[in-house]
Each structure stands twice: as C-alpha cells, then as structure tokens.
Amino acid sequence: MRLLRPNPFREAEYANYELLPSWAPTTATNGFASPWHKYVHGLGLGHGITGYDANNADKLCALDKILLSTHRTQYQTFIHRLLNWVLLCVETHNAGSRRREGEFVFDRILDALSGLDDGLEHARACSLLLECVSTLRQVETYKHRLLPALFASLAGIEDTEFDTDKIRYEKQHLRMSLLRVAARYEWSVLLSRVSSDSTDYVKEAVESLSRMSDYFYQVRSAALLFTTMADMGLGERIIGGGRDHLSWILDVVDQQLLKPSIYEPDGVHENRDYLFFPLSLLINAIVQTGLLNYLSYKRDWLEELDMLYRSLSPRSRASQSMFYVLALENIEVSKRYIRHSRKFLQGCVQDYLEVSDSRSMDDYLRISYLIHLAGHVGHLDILPECLWVRLEDRLNRNEMNCQGTSPYGSYYMVLAYTLSSYHLTGHLNELDLDGAYKNLKAIDANRNCADLNVPKLDYVIIDIALQMRGK
C-alpha cells in the first residue's frame, strides 16, 4: 500500500515552528486536562496536589456512603474500598501506623475487582486502580499483584461483543488507558504481546478504527489512540508498518467537512460541535506525537479548526473553548489564534452570559467548563460571582430525575461537575452539600442512568482524594 505523506501546502511554514519548551510527551495529563477526559474517561486523575484536608475527606466519605447504600453494585463496592485505601495512603501524619490496615484494604479491593463480571466494568475498575497505585507511588509494593488483573481486563475487553460504534469507542478508551498505565509500570512486554495467544493489543486498537463508521466516535477514538501511543513511545507505529494511519484519519475528516451534518442535538452538542470537537482532539494528538507537518496535510488544519470554532454558538463555545486551547497551546503557532488568554476567557464568559440564564438542563456543564478553562489558563480571578451562584443553585435545585432523554440532565453529573469546579478553585470546604446529600438519597434512580453516570461522580471523588497526597 502506498504510504501517504503530507502535501507541501503550508508545510514549510509549519516546519519553522517548534513545540513549546513546556511540552513533555511522557506527561500523561498533557493532553488529558479537560473534565471530559478526567470524569468521563478517567484520564489524568490526581493531577495536582492540595495536601490532606480532613473536612473534605469527610465530604467524600459521606458521598461514598450514600452511593454505596443507594447503588448496591459490585462496582460501587470496589469504589468504596478504593476510596478508603486512597485516604489511608494520603493521611501522611499517621501513614506508618496504618500501613498494615492499608494492605488489608488493598486485599479487599482486589477481591471486589475480581468479582466484576462485565468486561468493560472490570477494565474501568482495573485502570482506575492502576492509576491510583501509580499516582500514590505504590507501584513497587503492589505491581506483582496487579499484573494478573491487567491480563484479565485486556482479555475481557477483547472477549466482549460490540455492536455499536459507541461501544467500540468505549472499548478503545479502556484498552488504551490500560496500556498507557502498563507502560508507566514499565511492563514493556505488554506494549505488543501480552497474552498466551500473542494478541497485539496496540495493533488491534489501530485496526479497530476502520471498523467504525460514525465520524463522531471514529475520529475521537483515533485522537485518543494516537495521543496514548505517543505517550507510550510508540509514535512510529502511527505512520509506519505499511500504512499511514494519521493521513488516513485526516482523509476521513476532510471528507466529512464536505458533507451536510447528520447529527441531532444530544443535550450538549449541536450543529458544528460534531465537527469541531473530534478535530480539536485530533490536532491535540498530532501535537502530542510531534508530527507537526501533518497540520498541513490536504488542508491547513489549524485554520479549519479556527473557522469551526468561530462558527460555534456562544453556548457551545463555553464548553468547547477548553478543547480549542488544549489543541493549540503546545505549539508556538497558537499565538496567531489566541493572543491574550485573559481577553479570550473574558470573551467566552461574556458571550455565554449574554445568551443564557443558566436554567437549561446542561448549563451546569458549560459553567463548569468555563471554570476549568479559567483554572487552566490561570485567570480564575475574572470569573463573575454569578457563575458560582448559578452553579450552586442548580446543585440544590430539586431536579433529580435522571430518566430523561439525555444523560446530561443526570443529577450525578451535576454533582460531579460542581464538586470538581469548587475543588479546582480550592473552595470545596465552602460548598454546603447538605442539599446534595438529600437529593442523592431521594433520587429516583433509573438503573440505566445510574450505570452510565455514577462512575463519573466516582471519578471526581477519587480524583479529589488522590490530590490530597502530601505536598
């Protein structure tokens, strides 16, 4: 097969730009900084250190207790035990006296993990456990006990039947999350052949892209895969081995831009969001791989991204600006598009407030993204008080039914994103959760909604706990 290479269109110009000095390809959170990465897919948890806070730990335990009592599942039992272990580890003032207790809790975590029969659920739990052990620097203590669990998770993903692109996309996320953490554990043998039948999981991940037909899932899946492969030191496999997978997926994007949109609003995404979001992730992946010449393959992809971004509605920009910044921030050429981050953020906030009263189902999400964006670019001080008032009002509002047509209306997501926003700014101590506790206890928990969204709240709880490790 002919190996495709970038056309000369603007290639010389991009060749003059370099990655910014702060870019580090082995930094897992480099491309995984958004709430979507962290709380939908569990990527980049525990980034940042706040130090231990007994009051916040009590809040996490109270939430965990309610979730365990209202959702008596094996997965929630696993989360409960994992949280207890993480909190034992981060209580540095008495770590020595409770080390044996921590080892006992870890045994019970593994018992809960082994009891998860669903392949995807087992993989999600195993990936989270591996992430926690790595973040808390307990790898040498426990890695010999985690290897069998990793084998079981990878095999379980492959053995699970999938009949939709959405599920194939979830499978891709879980597979690559496991392999990325495996690389951090220096289990190099796992990067290619890790099982008795010599399954090449990286190869399987790459080949699975061609089995997807839905652009929204296919391109996001490719972006995650390429970012993770770069993080694992396998970037050469993206464009080598007889097929240039990066130019192939850019061909897919190129063709999609010529077609009319076929997507209906899903509660958050609308119109050109479906084009912008995947492309922003893909450009981020290209930067992560260092293959900057592909930014000029067939099109000037930064110009395309910028045009798509400017075509978004103010409400869409509130939640998509984070991905725009992540796609651009690690290359010098980004200064062409975002000259002043403070003015850029002010514009996003003002435009959003002009068109929204924050009473729509998904406004808590858009406000949370603006807060995370402000934290990311270092300008939390310019956020108006009304954003916090609206966010807390939504948290305490008695709108708990999660049986609607969109998962974005779930109270579990409202609580997850609100917790993450207050924690990001160091004000979780000031957030009154009494109303949230009552709402969680009273919620009419539709099983499908709970299965989909409770893990997002679990991710936030574990993320906050991990950040309590010693400074």
N, C-alpha and C positions, 0 to 999 in steps of 0.2 A: 504494500500500500504506500502511495506517495506521502511523504512527510510534509505537511503544510507548514509554511513559515510566514511570519508577518510581512505584509506588503510595505513598501517604503513610505507610504502615506504618513507624514509627520514622524516617522520613526527616528530620523536624525535629531529632531527637536527633543524627543523624549530621552534619547540616548545621552543628552547633555545634563539630565537631571539625575540626582543620586538620592538614595534613601537617606532620611534624616538620621543624625547620629544616635538618636534615642531608640531607633528601631532595633529590636533584638529578636531574631527568628525563633529562638527557643523559649521565649516568654509566652506562656500559654494564653494569658489574658490579653495579649496584644491585639488580637482580632476578635476577642470574645468579651467585650466590655459592656454590651447593652443589656437591659433587662430581659430581652428576648433570648439572648444567648444563655444568660445565667438562670433564669427562672422558668423558661420553657424547656430548655435542653440541659441544664445543669453544667454549663461550661464556664470556667473561670470563677468558681465559687471560692470564697475565703481570701479573695484578693484584697489586701489592706489589713492593717492591724489596729484595733481600737484598745486592746487591753481588757482585762476581765471587769465585768460590771454585774454585781450580784442582783441589782434590781432588774436589769434587762434579762439576765438568766432566768429569774423568776417568771418574767412575762413569757419567755419561750417555753418554759416548763408548763405553765398554765394553758397555753395554746395547745401544746402537745397532749396534755391530759384530756382536753376536750375532744380533740381529733381522735384520740385512741378510743374514747368512750362512744363517740358517735359513728365511727367507721372502724368496726371490729374486723379488720382485714389483716392478713399476714404481712402485707407490705407496711401497713401503719405500725404493726408491732416491731418490724425491722427499724423503722424511723425512730420510734420511741427509744429503742435500745441504743441506736447510733447516737442520738442526741445526748443521752446520759453519758455515753463514753466520751464524746467530744467535750462536754462540760467538765468531766473529771480531768481530762487532759489539760484544759485551759486554766483550771484553778491552780495556778503555779504556786500559790502560797502554801499549799498542802499536797503538792503532787507526789512527794515521796511517800507519805503515809497512806496514800490511796492508790498506789501503783498496783497492788495486788487486787484491789477492788476493780480497777480498770481492766485488768486481764480477765477477771471473771465476767465482766460485762461484755468484753470482746468475744468471749466464747459464746455468749448468748446471741450476739449479733450474727455470728456465723451460723448458729442454729436457725435463726429466723430467715437468713438468706437461703439456706439450703431447703427451707420449706416453701419457697416461692415456685410454683409450678409453671406459671406463664413465662415463656421465654423472654418476652420483652420486659416484663416486670423484673425478672431476675437480672437482666442485663442493666436496667436502670439502677437497681439497688447496688449491684456489684460495682458499677462505675462510680457511684457516689461514695461507696465505702473506700475504694482505692484512692479516690481524690482526697478524702478526709485523712487517711493514713499518710499520704504523701505530704499534704499541707502541714500536718502536725509533726512531721519528721519522725514518724514511727515505722518507716519502711523496713529497716534492718530487723526490727523486733518481730514484725508480722508477715513479711513478704512470702516466706516459705509456706504459710498457711493460706495465703490468698491466691497462689498460683492455680490450685485446682478450681477455685471459684471462677477465675478468669476463663479457664478452659471451658467450664460448664456454660458460662454466659455466651461466649463466642459460638459455641456449638448450638446453644438454644436459639440464638438469633437465626442461624442458618437453617435450623430444622423447622422454624415457624413458617406456616403458609401465609402468603401475602397476595391479596387480590386487588389492591388499590395502590395508586401512586402515593397517597398519603401515608399508608403503612410502610411502603418501601422506603419512603423518605425518613420515617421514624427509625426504621431498621438501620439506615445509613448513619444517622446521628449516633445511635447507640454503639454500633460497631466501631466507628472511628473514635468515639470517646474512650472506649475500652483500649484500643490500640495506642492511642495517644498517651494514656496513663501508663500502659505497659512499657512504652519507650522511656518514659521518665523513670520507671523502675529498673531500667537497663536490662530488660528481658529481650535482648536483641533478637533472639531466635523467634520471637513472636511476630516480628515485623514481616515475615514472609511465610514460614511454615510452622504452624504451632500445634498441629494435631496429628493423630496417628494416621489419618488418611491424606496427609500432606496438603490440606486446604491452604491456599494462599489467600488470606483474607483481604489483603490490600488489593490484589488483582480482582477478587470478587467484588469489592466495593467499586472499583473503577468500571468494571463491566456492567454493573447494575444500573449505571446511569443511562445506558442505551435502552434499557427495558422500561424506562419511564417515558410517558408521552405528554404529561401535563407540565407545561413550561414552568409554572409557579413552583412546583416541587422539584423538577429536574435541575433547574439552574441553582436553586438554593442548596440542593444536595451536592452538586458539583463544587460549589463555593466552599462548603464545609469540608468536603473531601480534600480539595487542593490545599486549603489552609492547614488542615491537620497533617497532610503528607509533608508539607514544608516544615512544620513543627517537629516532625519525626525524623527529618533529614532525608526524606525520600522524594524530594522535589524533582529529581531527574526522571522519575518514573511517570511524571505527568506528561512529558513531551517526548519520551523515549520509548523503546521497546516496540517499535514498528508503527506506533500511532501517536499523533499529537492530540491528546485529549483536550488541551486548553483551546486550541484553534477550533476544534470540533464543537465545543460548547459555545464558543463565541459565534460560530456559524448559526447555532440554534437561536441565540439572542438576536442576531442580525435578521434572521427570517421572521422572528416574532414581532419585531418592530415594524415590519411591513404589513402586518395583519391587523384587522379590527379586533378590539378586545372582546373576549368571550366570557369574561368573568363578571359575576354578580357581586354586589357588596356583601361582605360577610360579617358586618358589625363593626369592623375596624378598617379593612382595606376596601378601596373603591377605585374605579377607573384606572388611572395610570399608576396607582400604587403597585399594581400587579406586575408592571414592567420595572418600576424604579427599585423596589425592594430587592428582588433577586440580583439585578445588575449591580447594586451597591455592594452586596455581599461578594459578588464575583470579582469586582475591582479590588476590594479589600484582599481577596485571596491572591490575585495577581501580584499585588504589592508584597504580600507575605512571602511569596515564592521568589521575589526578586526578579521576575521575568518581565521587566517594565516595557520591553519592546512590544509585548502583546497589547499594550494600551493603544497601539496604532494599527492593529490587525483589522483590515477592511474599513474600519471607522475610527474616528478619534473618540475613544470610549469615555474619556473624561468629559468631553463636550456633550456627548449623548447623555451622560449621567446628569450633567448640569441642566441641560434642557428639560429632561424629565422632572428633575427636582423643582424647577421653576414653574412647571405646569401643574404641580400638585396644589390642592386646596389648602388654605391655612390650617384647617383641622388635620389634614394628612401630614403637613409639614411638621406639626407639633410632635408627631410620633416618628416621622421618618428622618428628621434632621440629624438624629444621633447616628444613623447609618451613613448619611452623607458625610458627616465629619469623620467617621471611622474609615471610610473608603479613601479619604483624601489626606488624612493627617500625617501619614508617614513618608510622604514624598514632597520634595521642595516645590513641585509644580502646583501644589494645593494653594499657595498664596495667590494664584491667579483667580481662585474662586472664593476663598474666604480670607479677606484682607485683615479684618479685625474681628476676632472671635466674640468680643463683648457686644459689638454692634450687631453681629449676626444673631446672637442669642436674644438680644433685646427685640429684634425684628420678629423672630419666631414667636416670642411670648406676646407681644403687642398684637400681631396679626391674629393669633389664636383667640385672645380675649375679645377682640372686636366681633368675632362671629360666633362665639359660644358663651352660653350661660352656665355651662358645666352641669347641665341637668340630663344630658343624653347618657345612654347606658354605658358608653365606653369612654366618657370624658376623664374618669379617674386614671385611665391608662395613658391618655395623652398628657395629662398634667404630670404624671409620674415620669414620663419620658423627658419632658422639659426639665424636671428637677435633676434627673440623671445626666442630661446633657450639660446643665449648668455646673454640676459637680465635676464632670469630665473635663470641661474647658476651664474650670477654676473661677467661675463667676457666680457663685451661689448668692452673693450679696445683692444681685439685681432682681432677684425673683420677688414679685409683689406679694404682699400678705394674703391677697385674695385667693391665690392659688392654694395656699395651705388651708384656708378656711373652706374652700370648695372640696378639697380632698378629704378633710376630716368630716365634713358634712355628709359626704357620700358614704364614708365608713360607718357612720352612726345612723344613717337612714334605714328604715325598716323595709328594705327591698332585698329579700333573701332568696326568693325562689330562683333556682338555677335550672328550671325546666324549659326555658325559652329556646328560641331557635339558634341563638348564638352563645358559645361558651364565654364570650367576653362579658356577659352580664352576670356571671357567677360571682357570688359574694366571696368565695375563696380567692378569686383573682383580685377583687377589690382590696381585700385584707392583705394579700401578699404584696401587691404593688405599693400600698400605703406604708406598710412596715418597712419595705426596702427604701422608700423615699425618706422617711424620718430617720432611719438608721444611717443612711448616706450622709446626712447633714449633722449627725451627732445629737439629734434631738429625740431619739426614741424614748428616753426617760420621761419626756414631757407629754408623750402621747397617752391619753387615757383610753385603755382598752376595755373598760367595763361594758360598754355598749357592744363591742365586738364579741366579747365572751358570751353575752346573752344572745346575740344574733346567731352565733355558731351553734349554741345549744338548741335553739328554736328552729333552725333551718330545716326545711322540708327537703331532705337530701335525696334527690333523684340519683339512682345508682350510677348511671352513665355519666352524668355531670360530675359526680363526686370522683369517679375514677379518673376523669380527664383533668380535673383542676386541683384536687387536694395535693397531688405531687408538686404543683407549683408553689403552694404555700409551704410544703415540706422543704423545698429547696431554699426558700427565703429563711426559714428557721435555722437550717443547718448552716447557711452562709453567714448569718449573724453570729452564730455560736463559734464558727471557725475563726472569725475575725477577733474574737476575744482572747486569742492566744497572746502570750506575753510580748511586750514591746522590746 
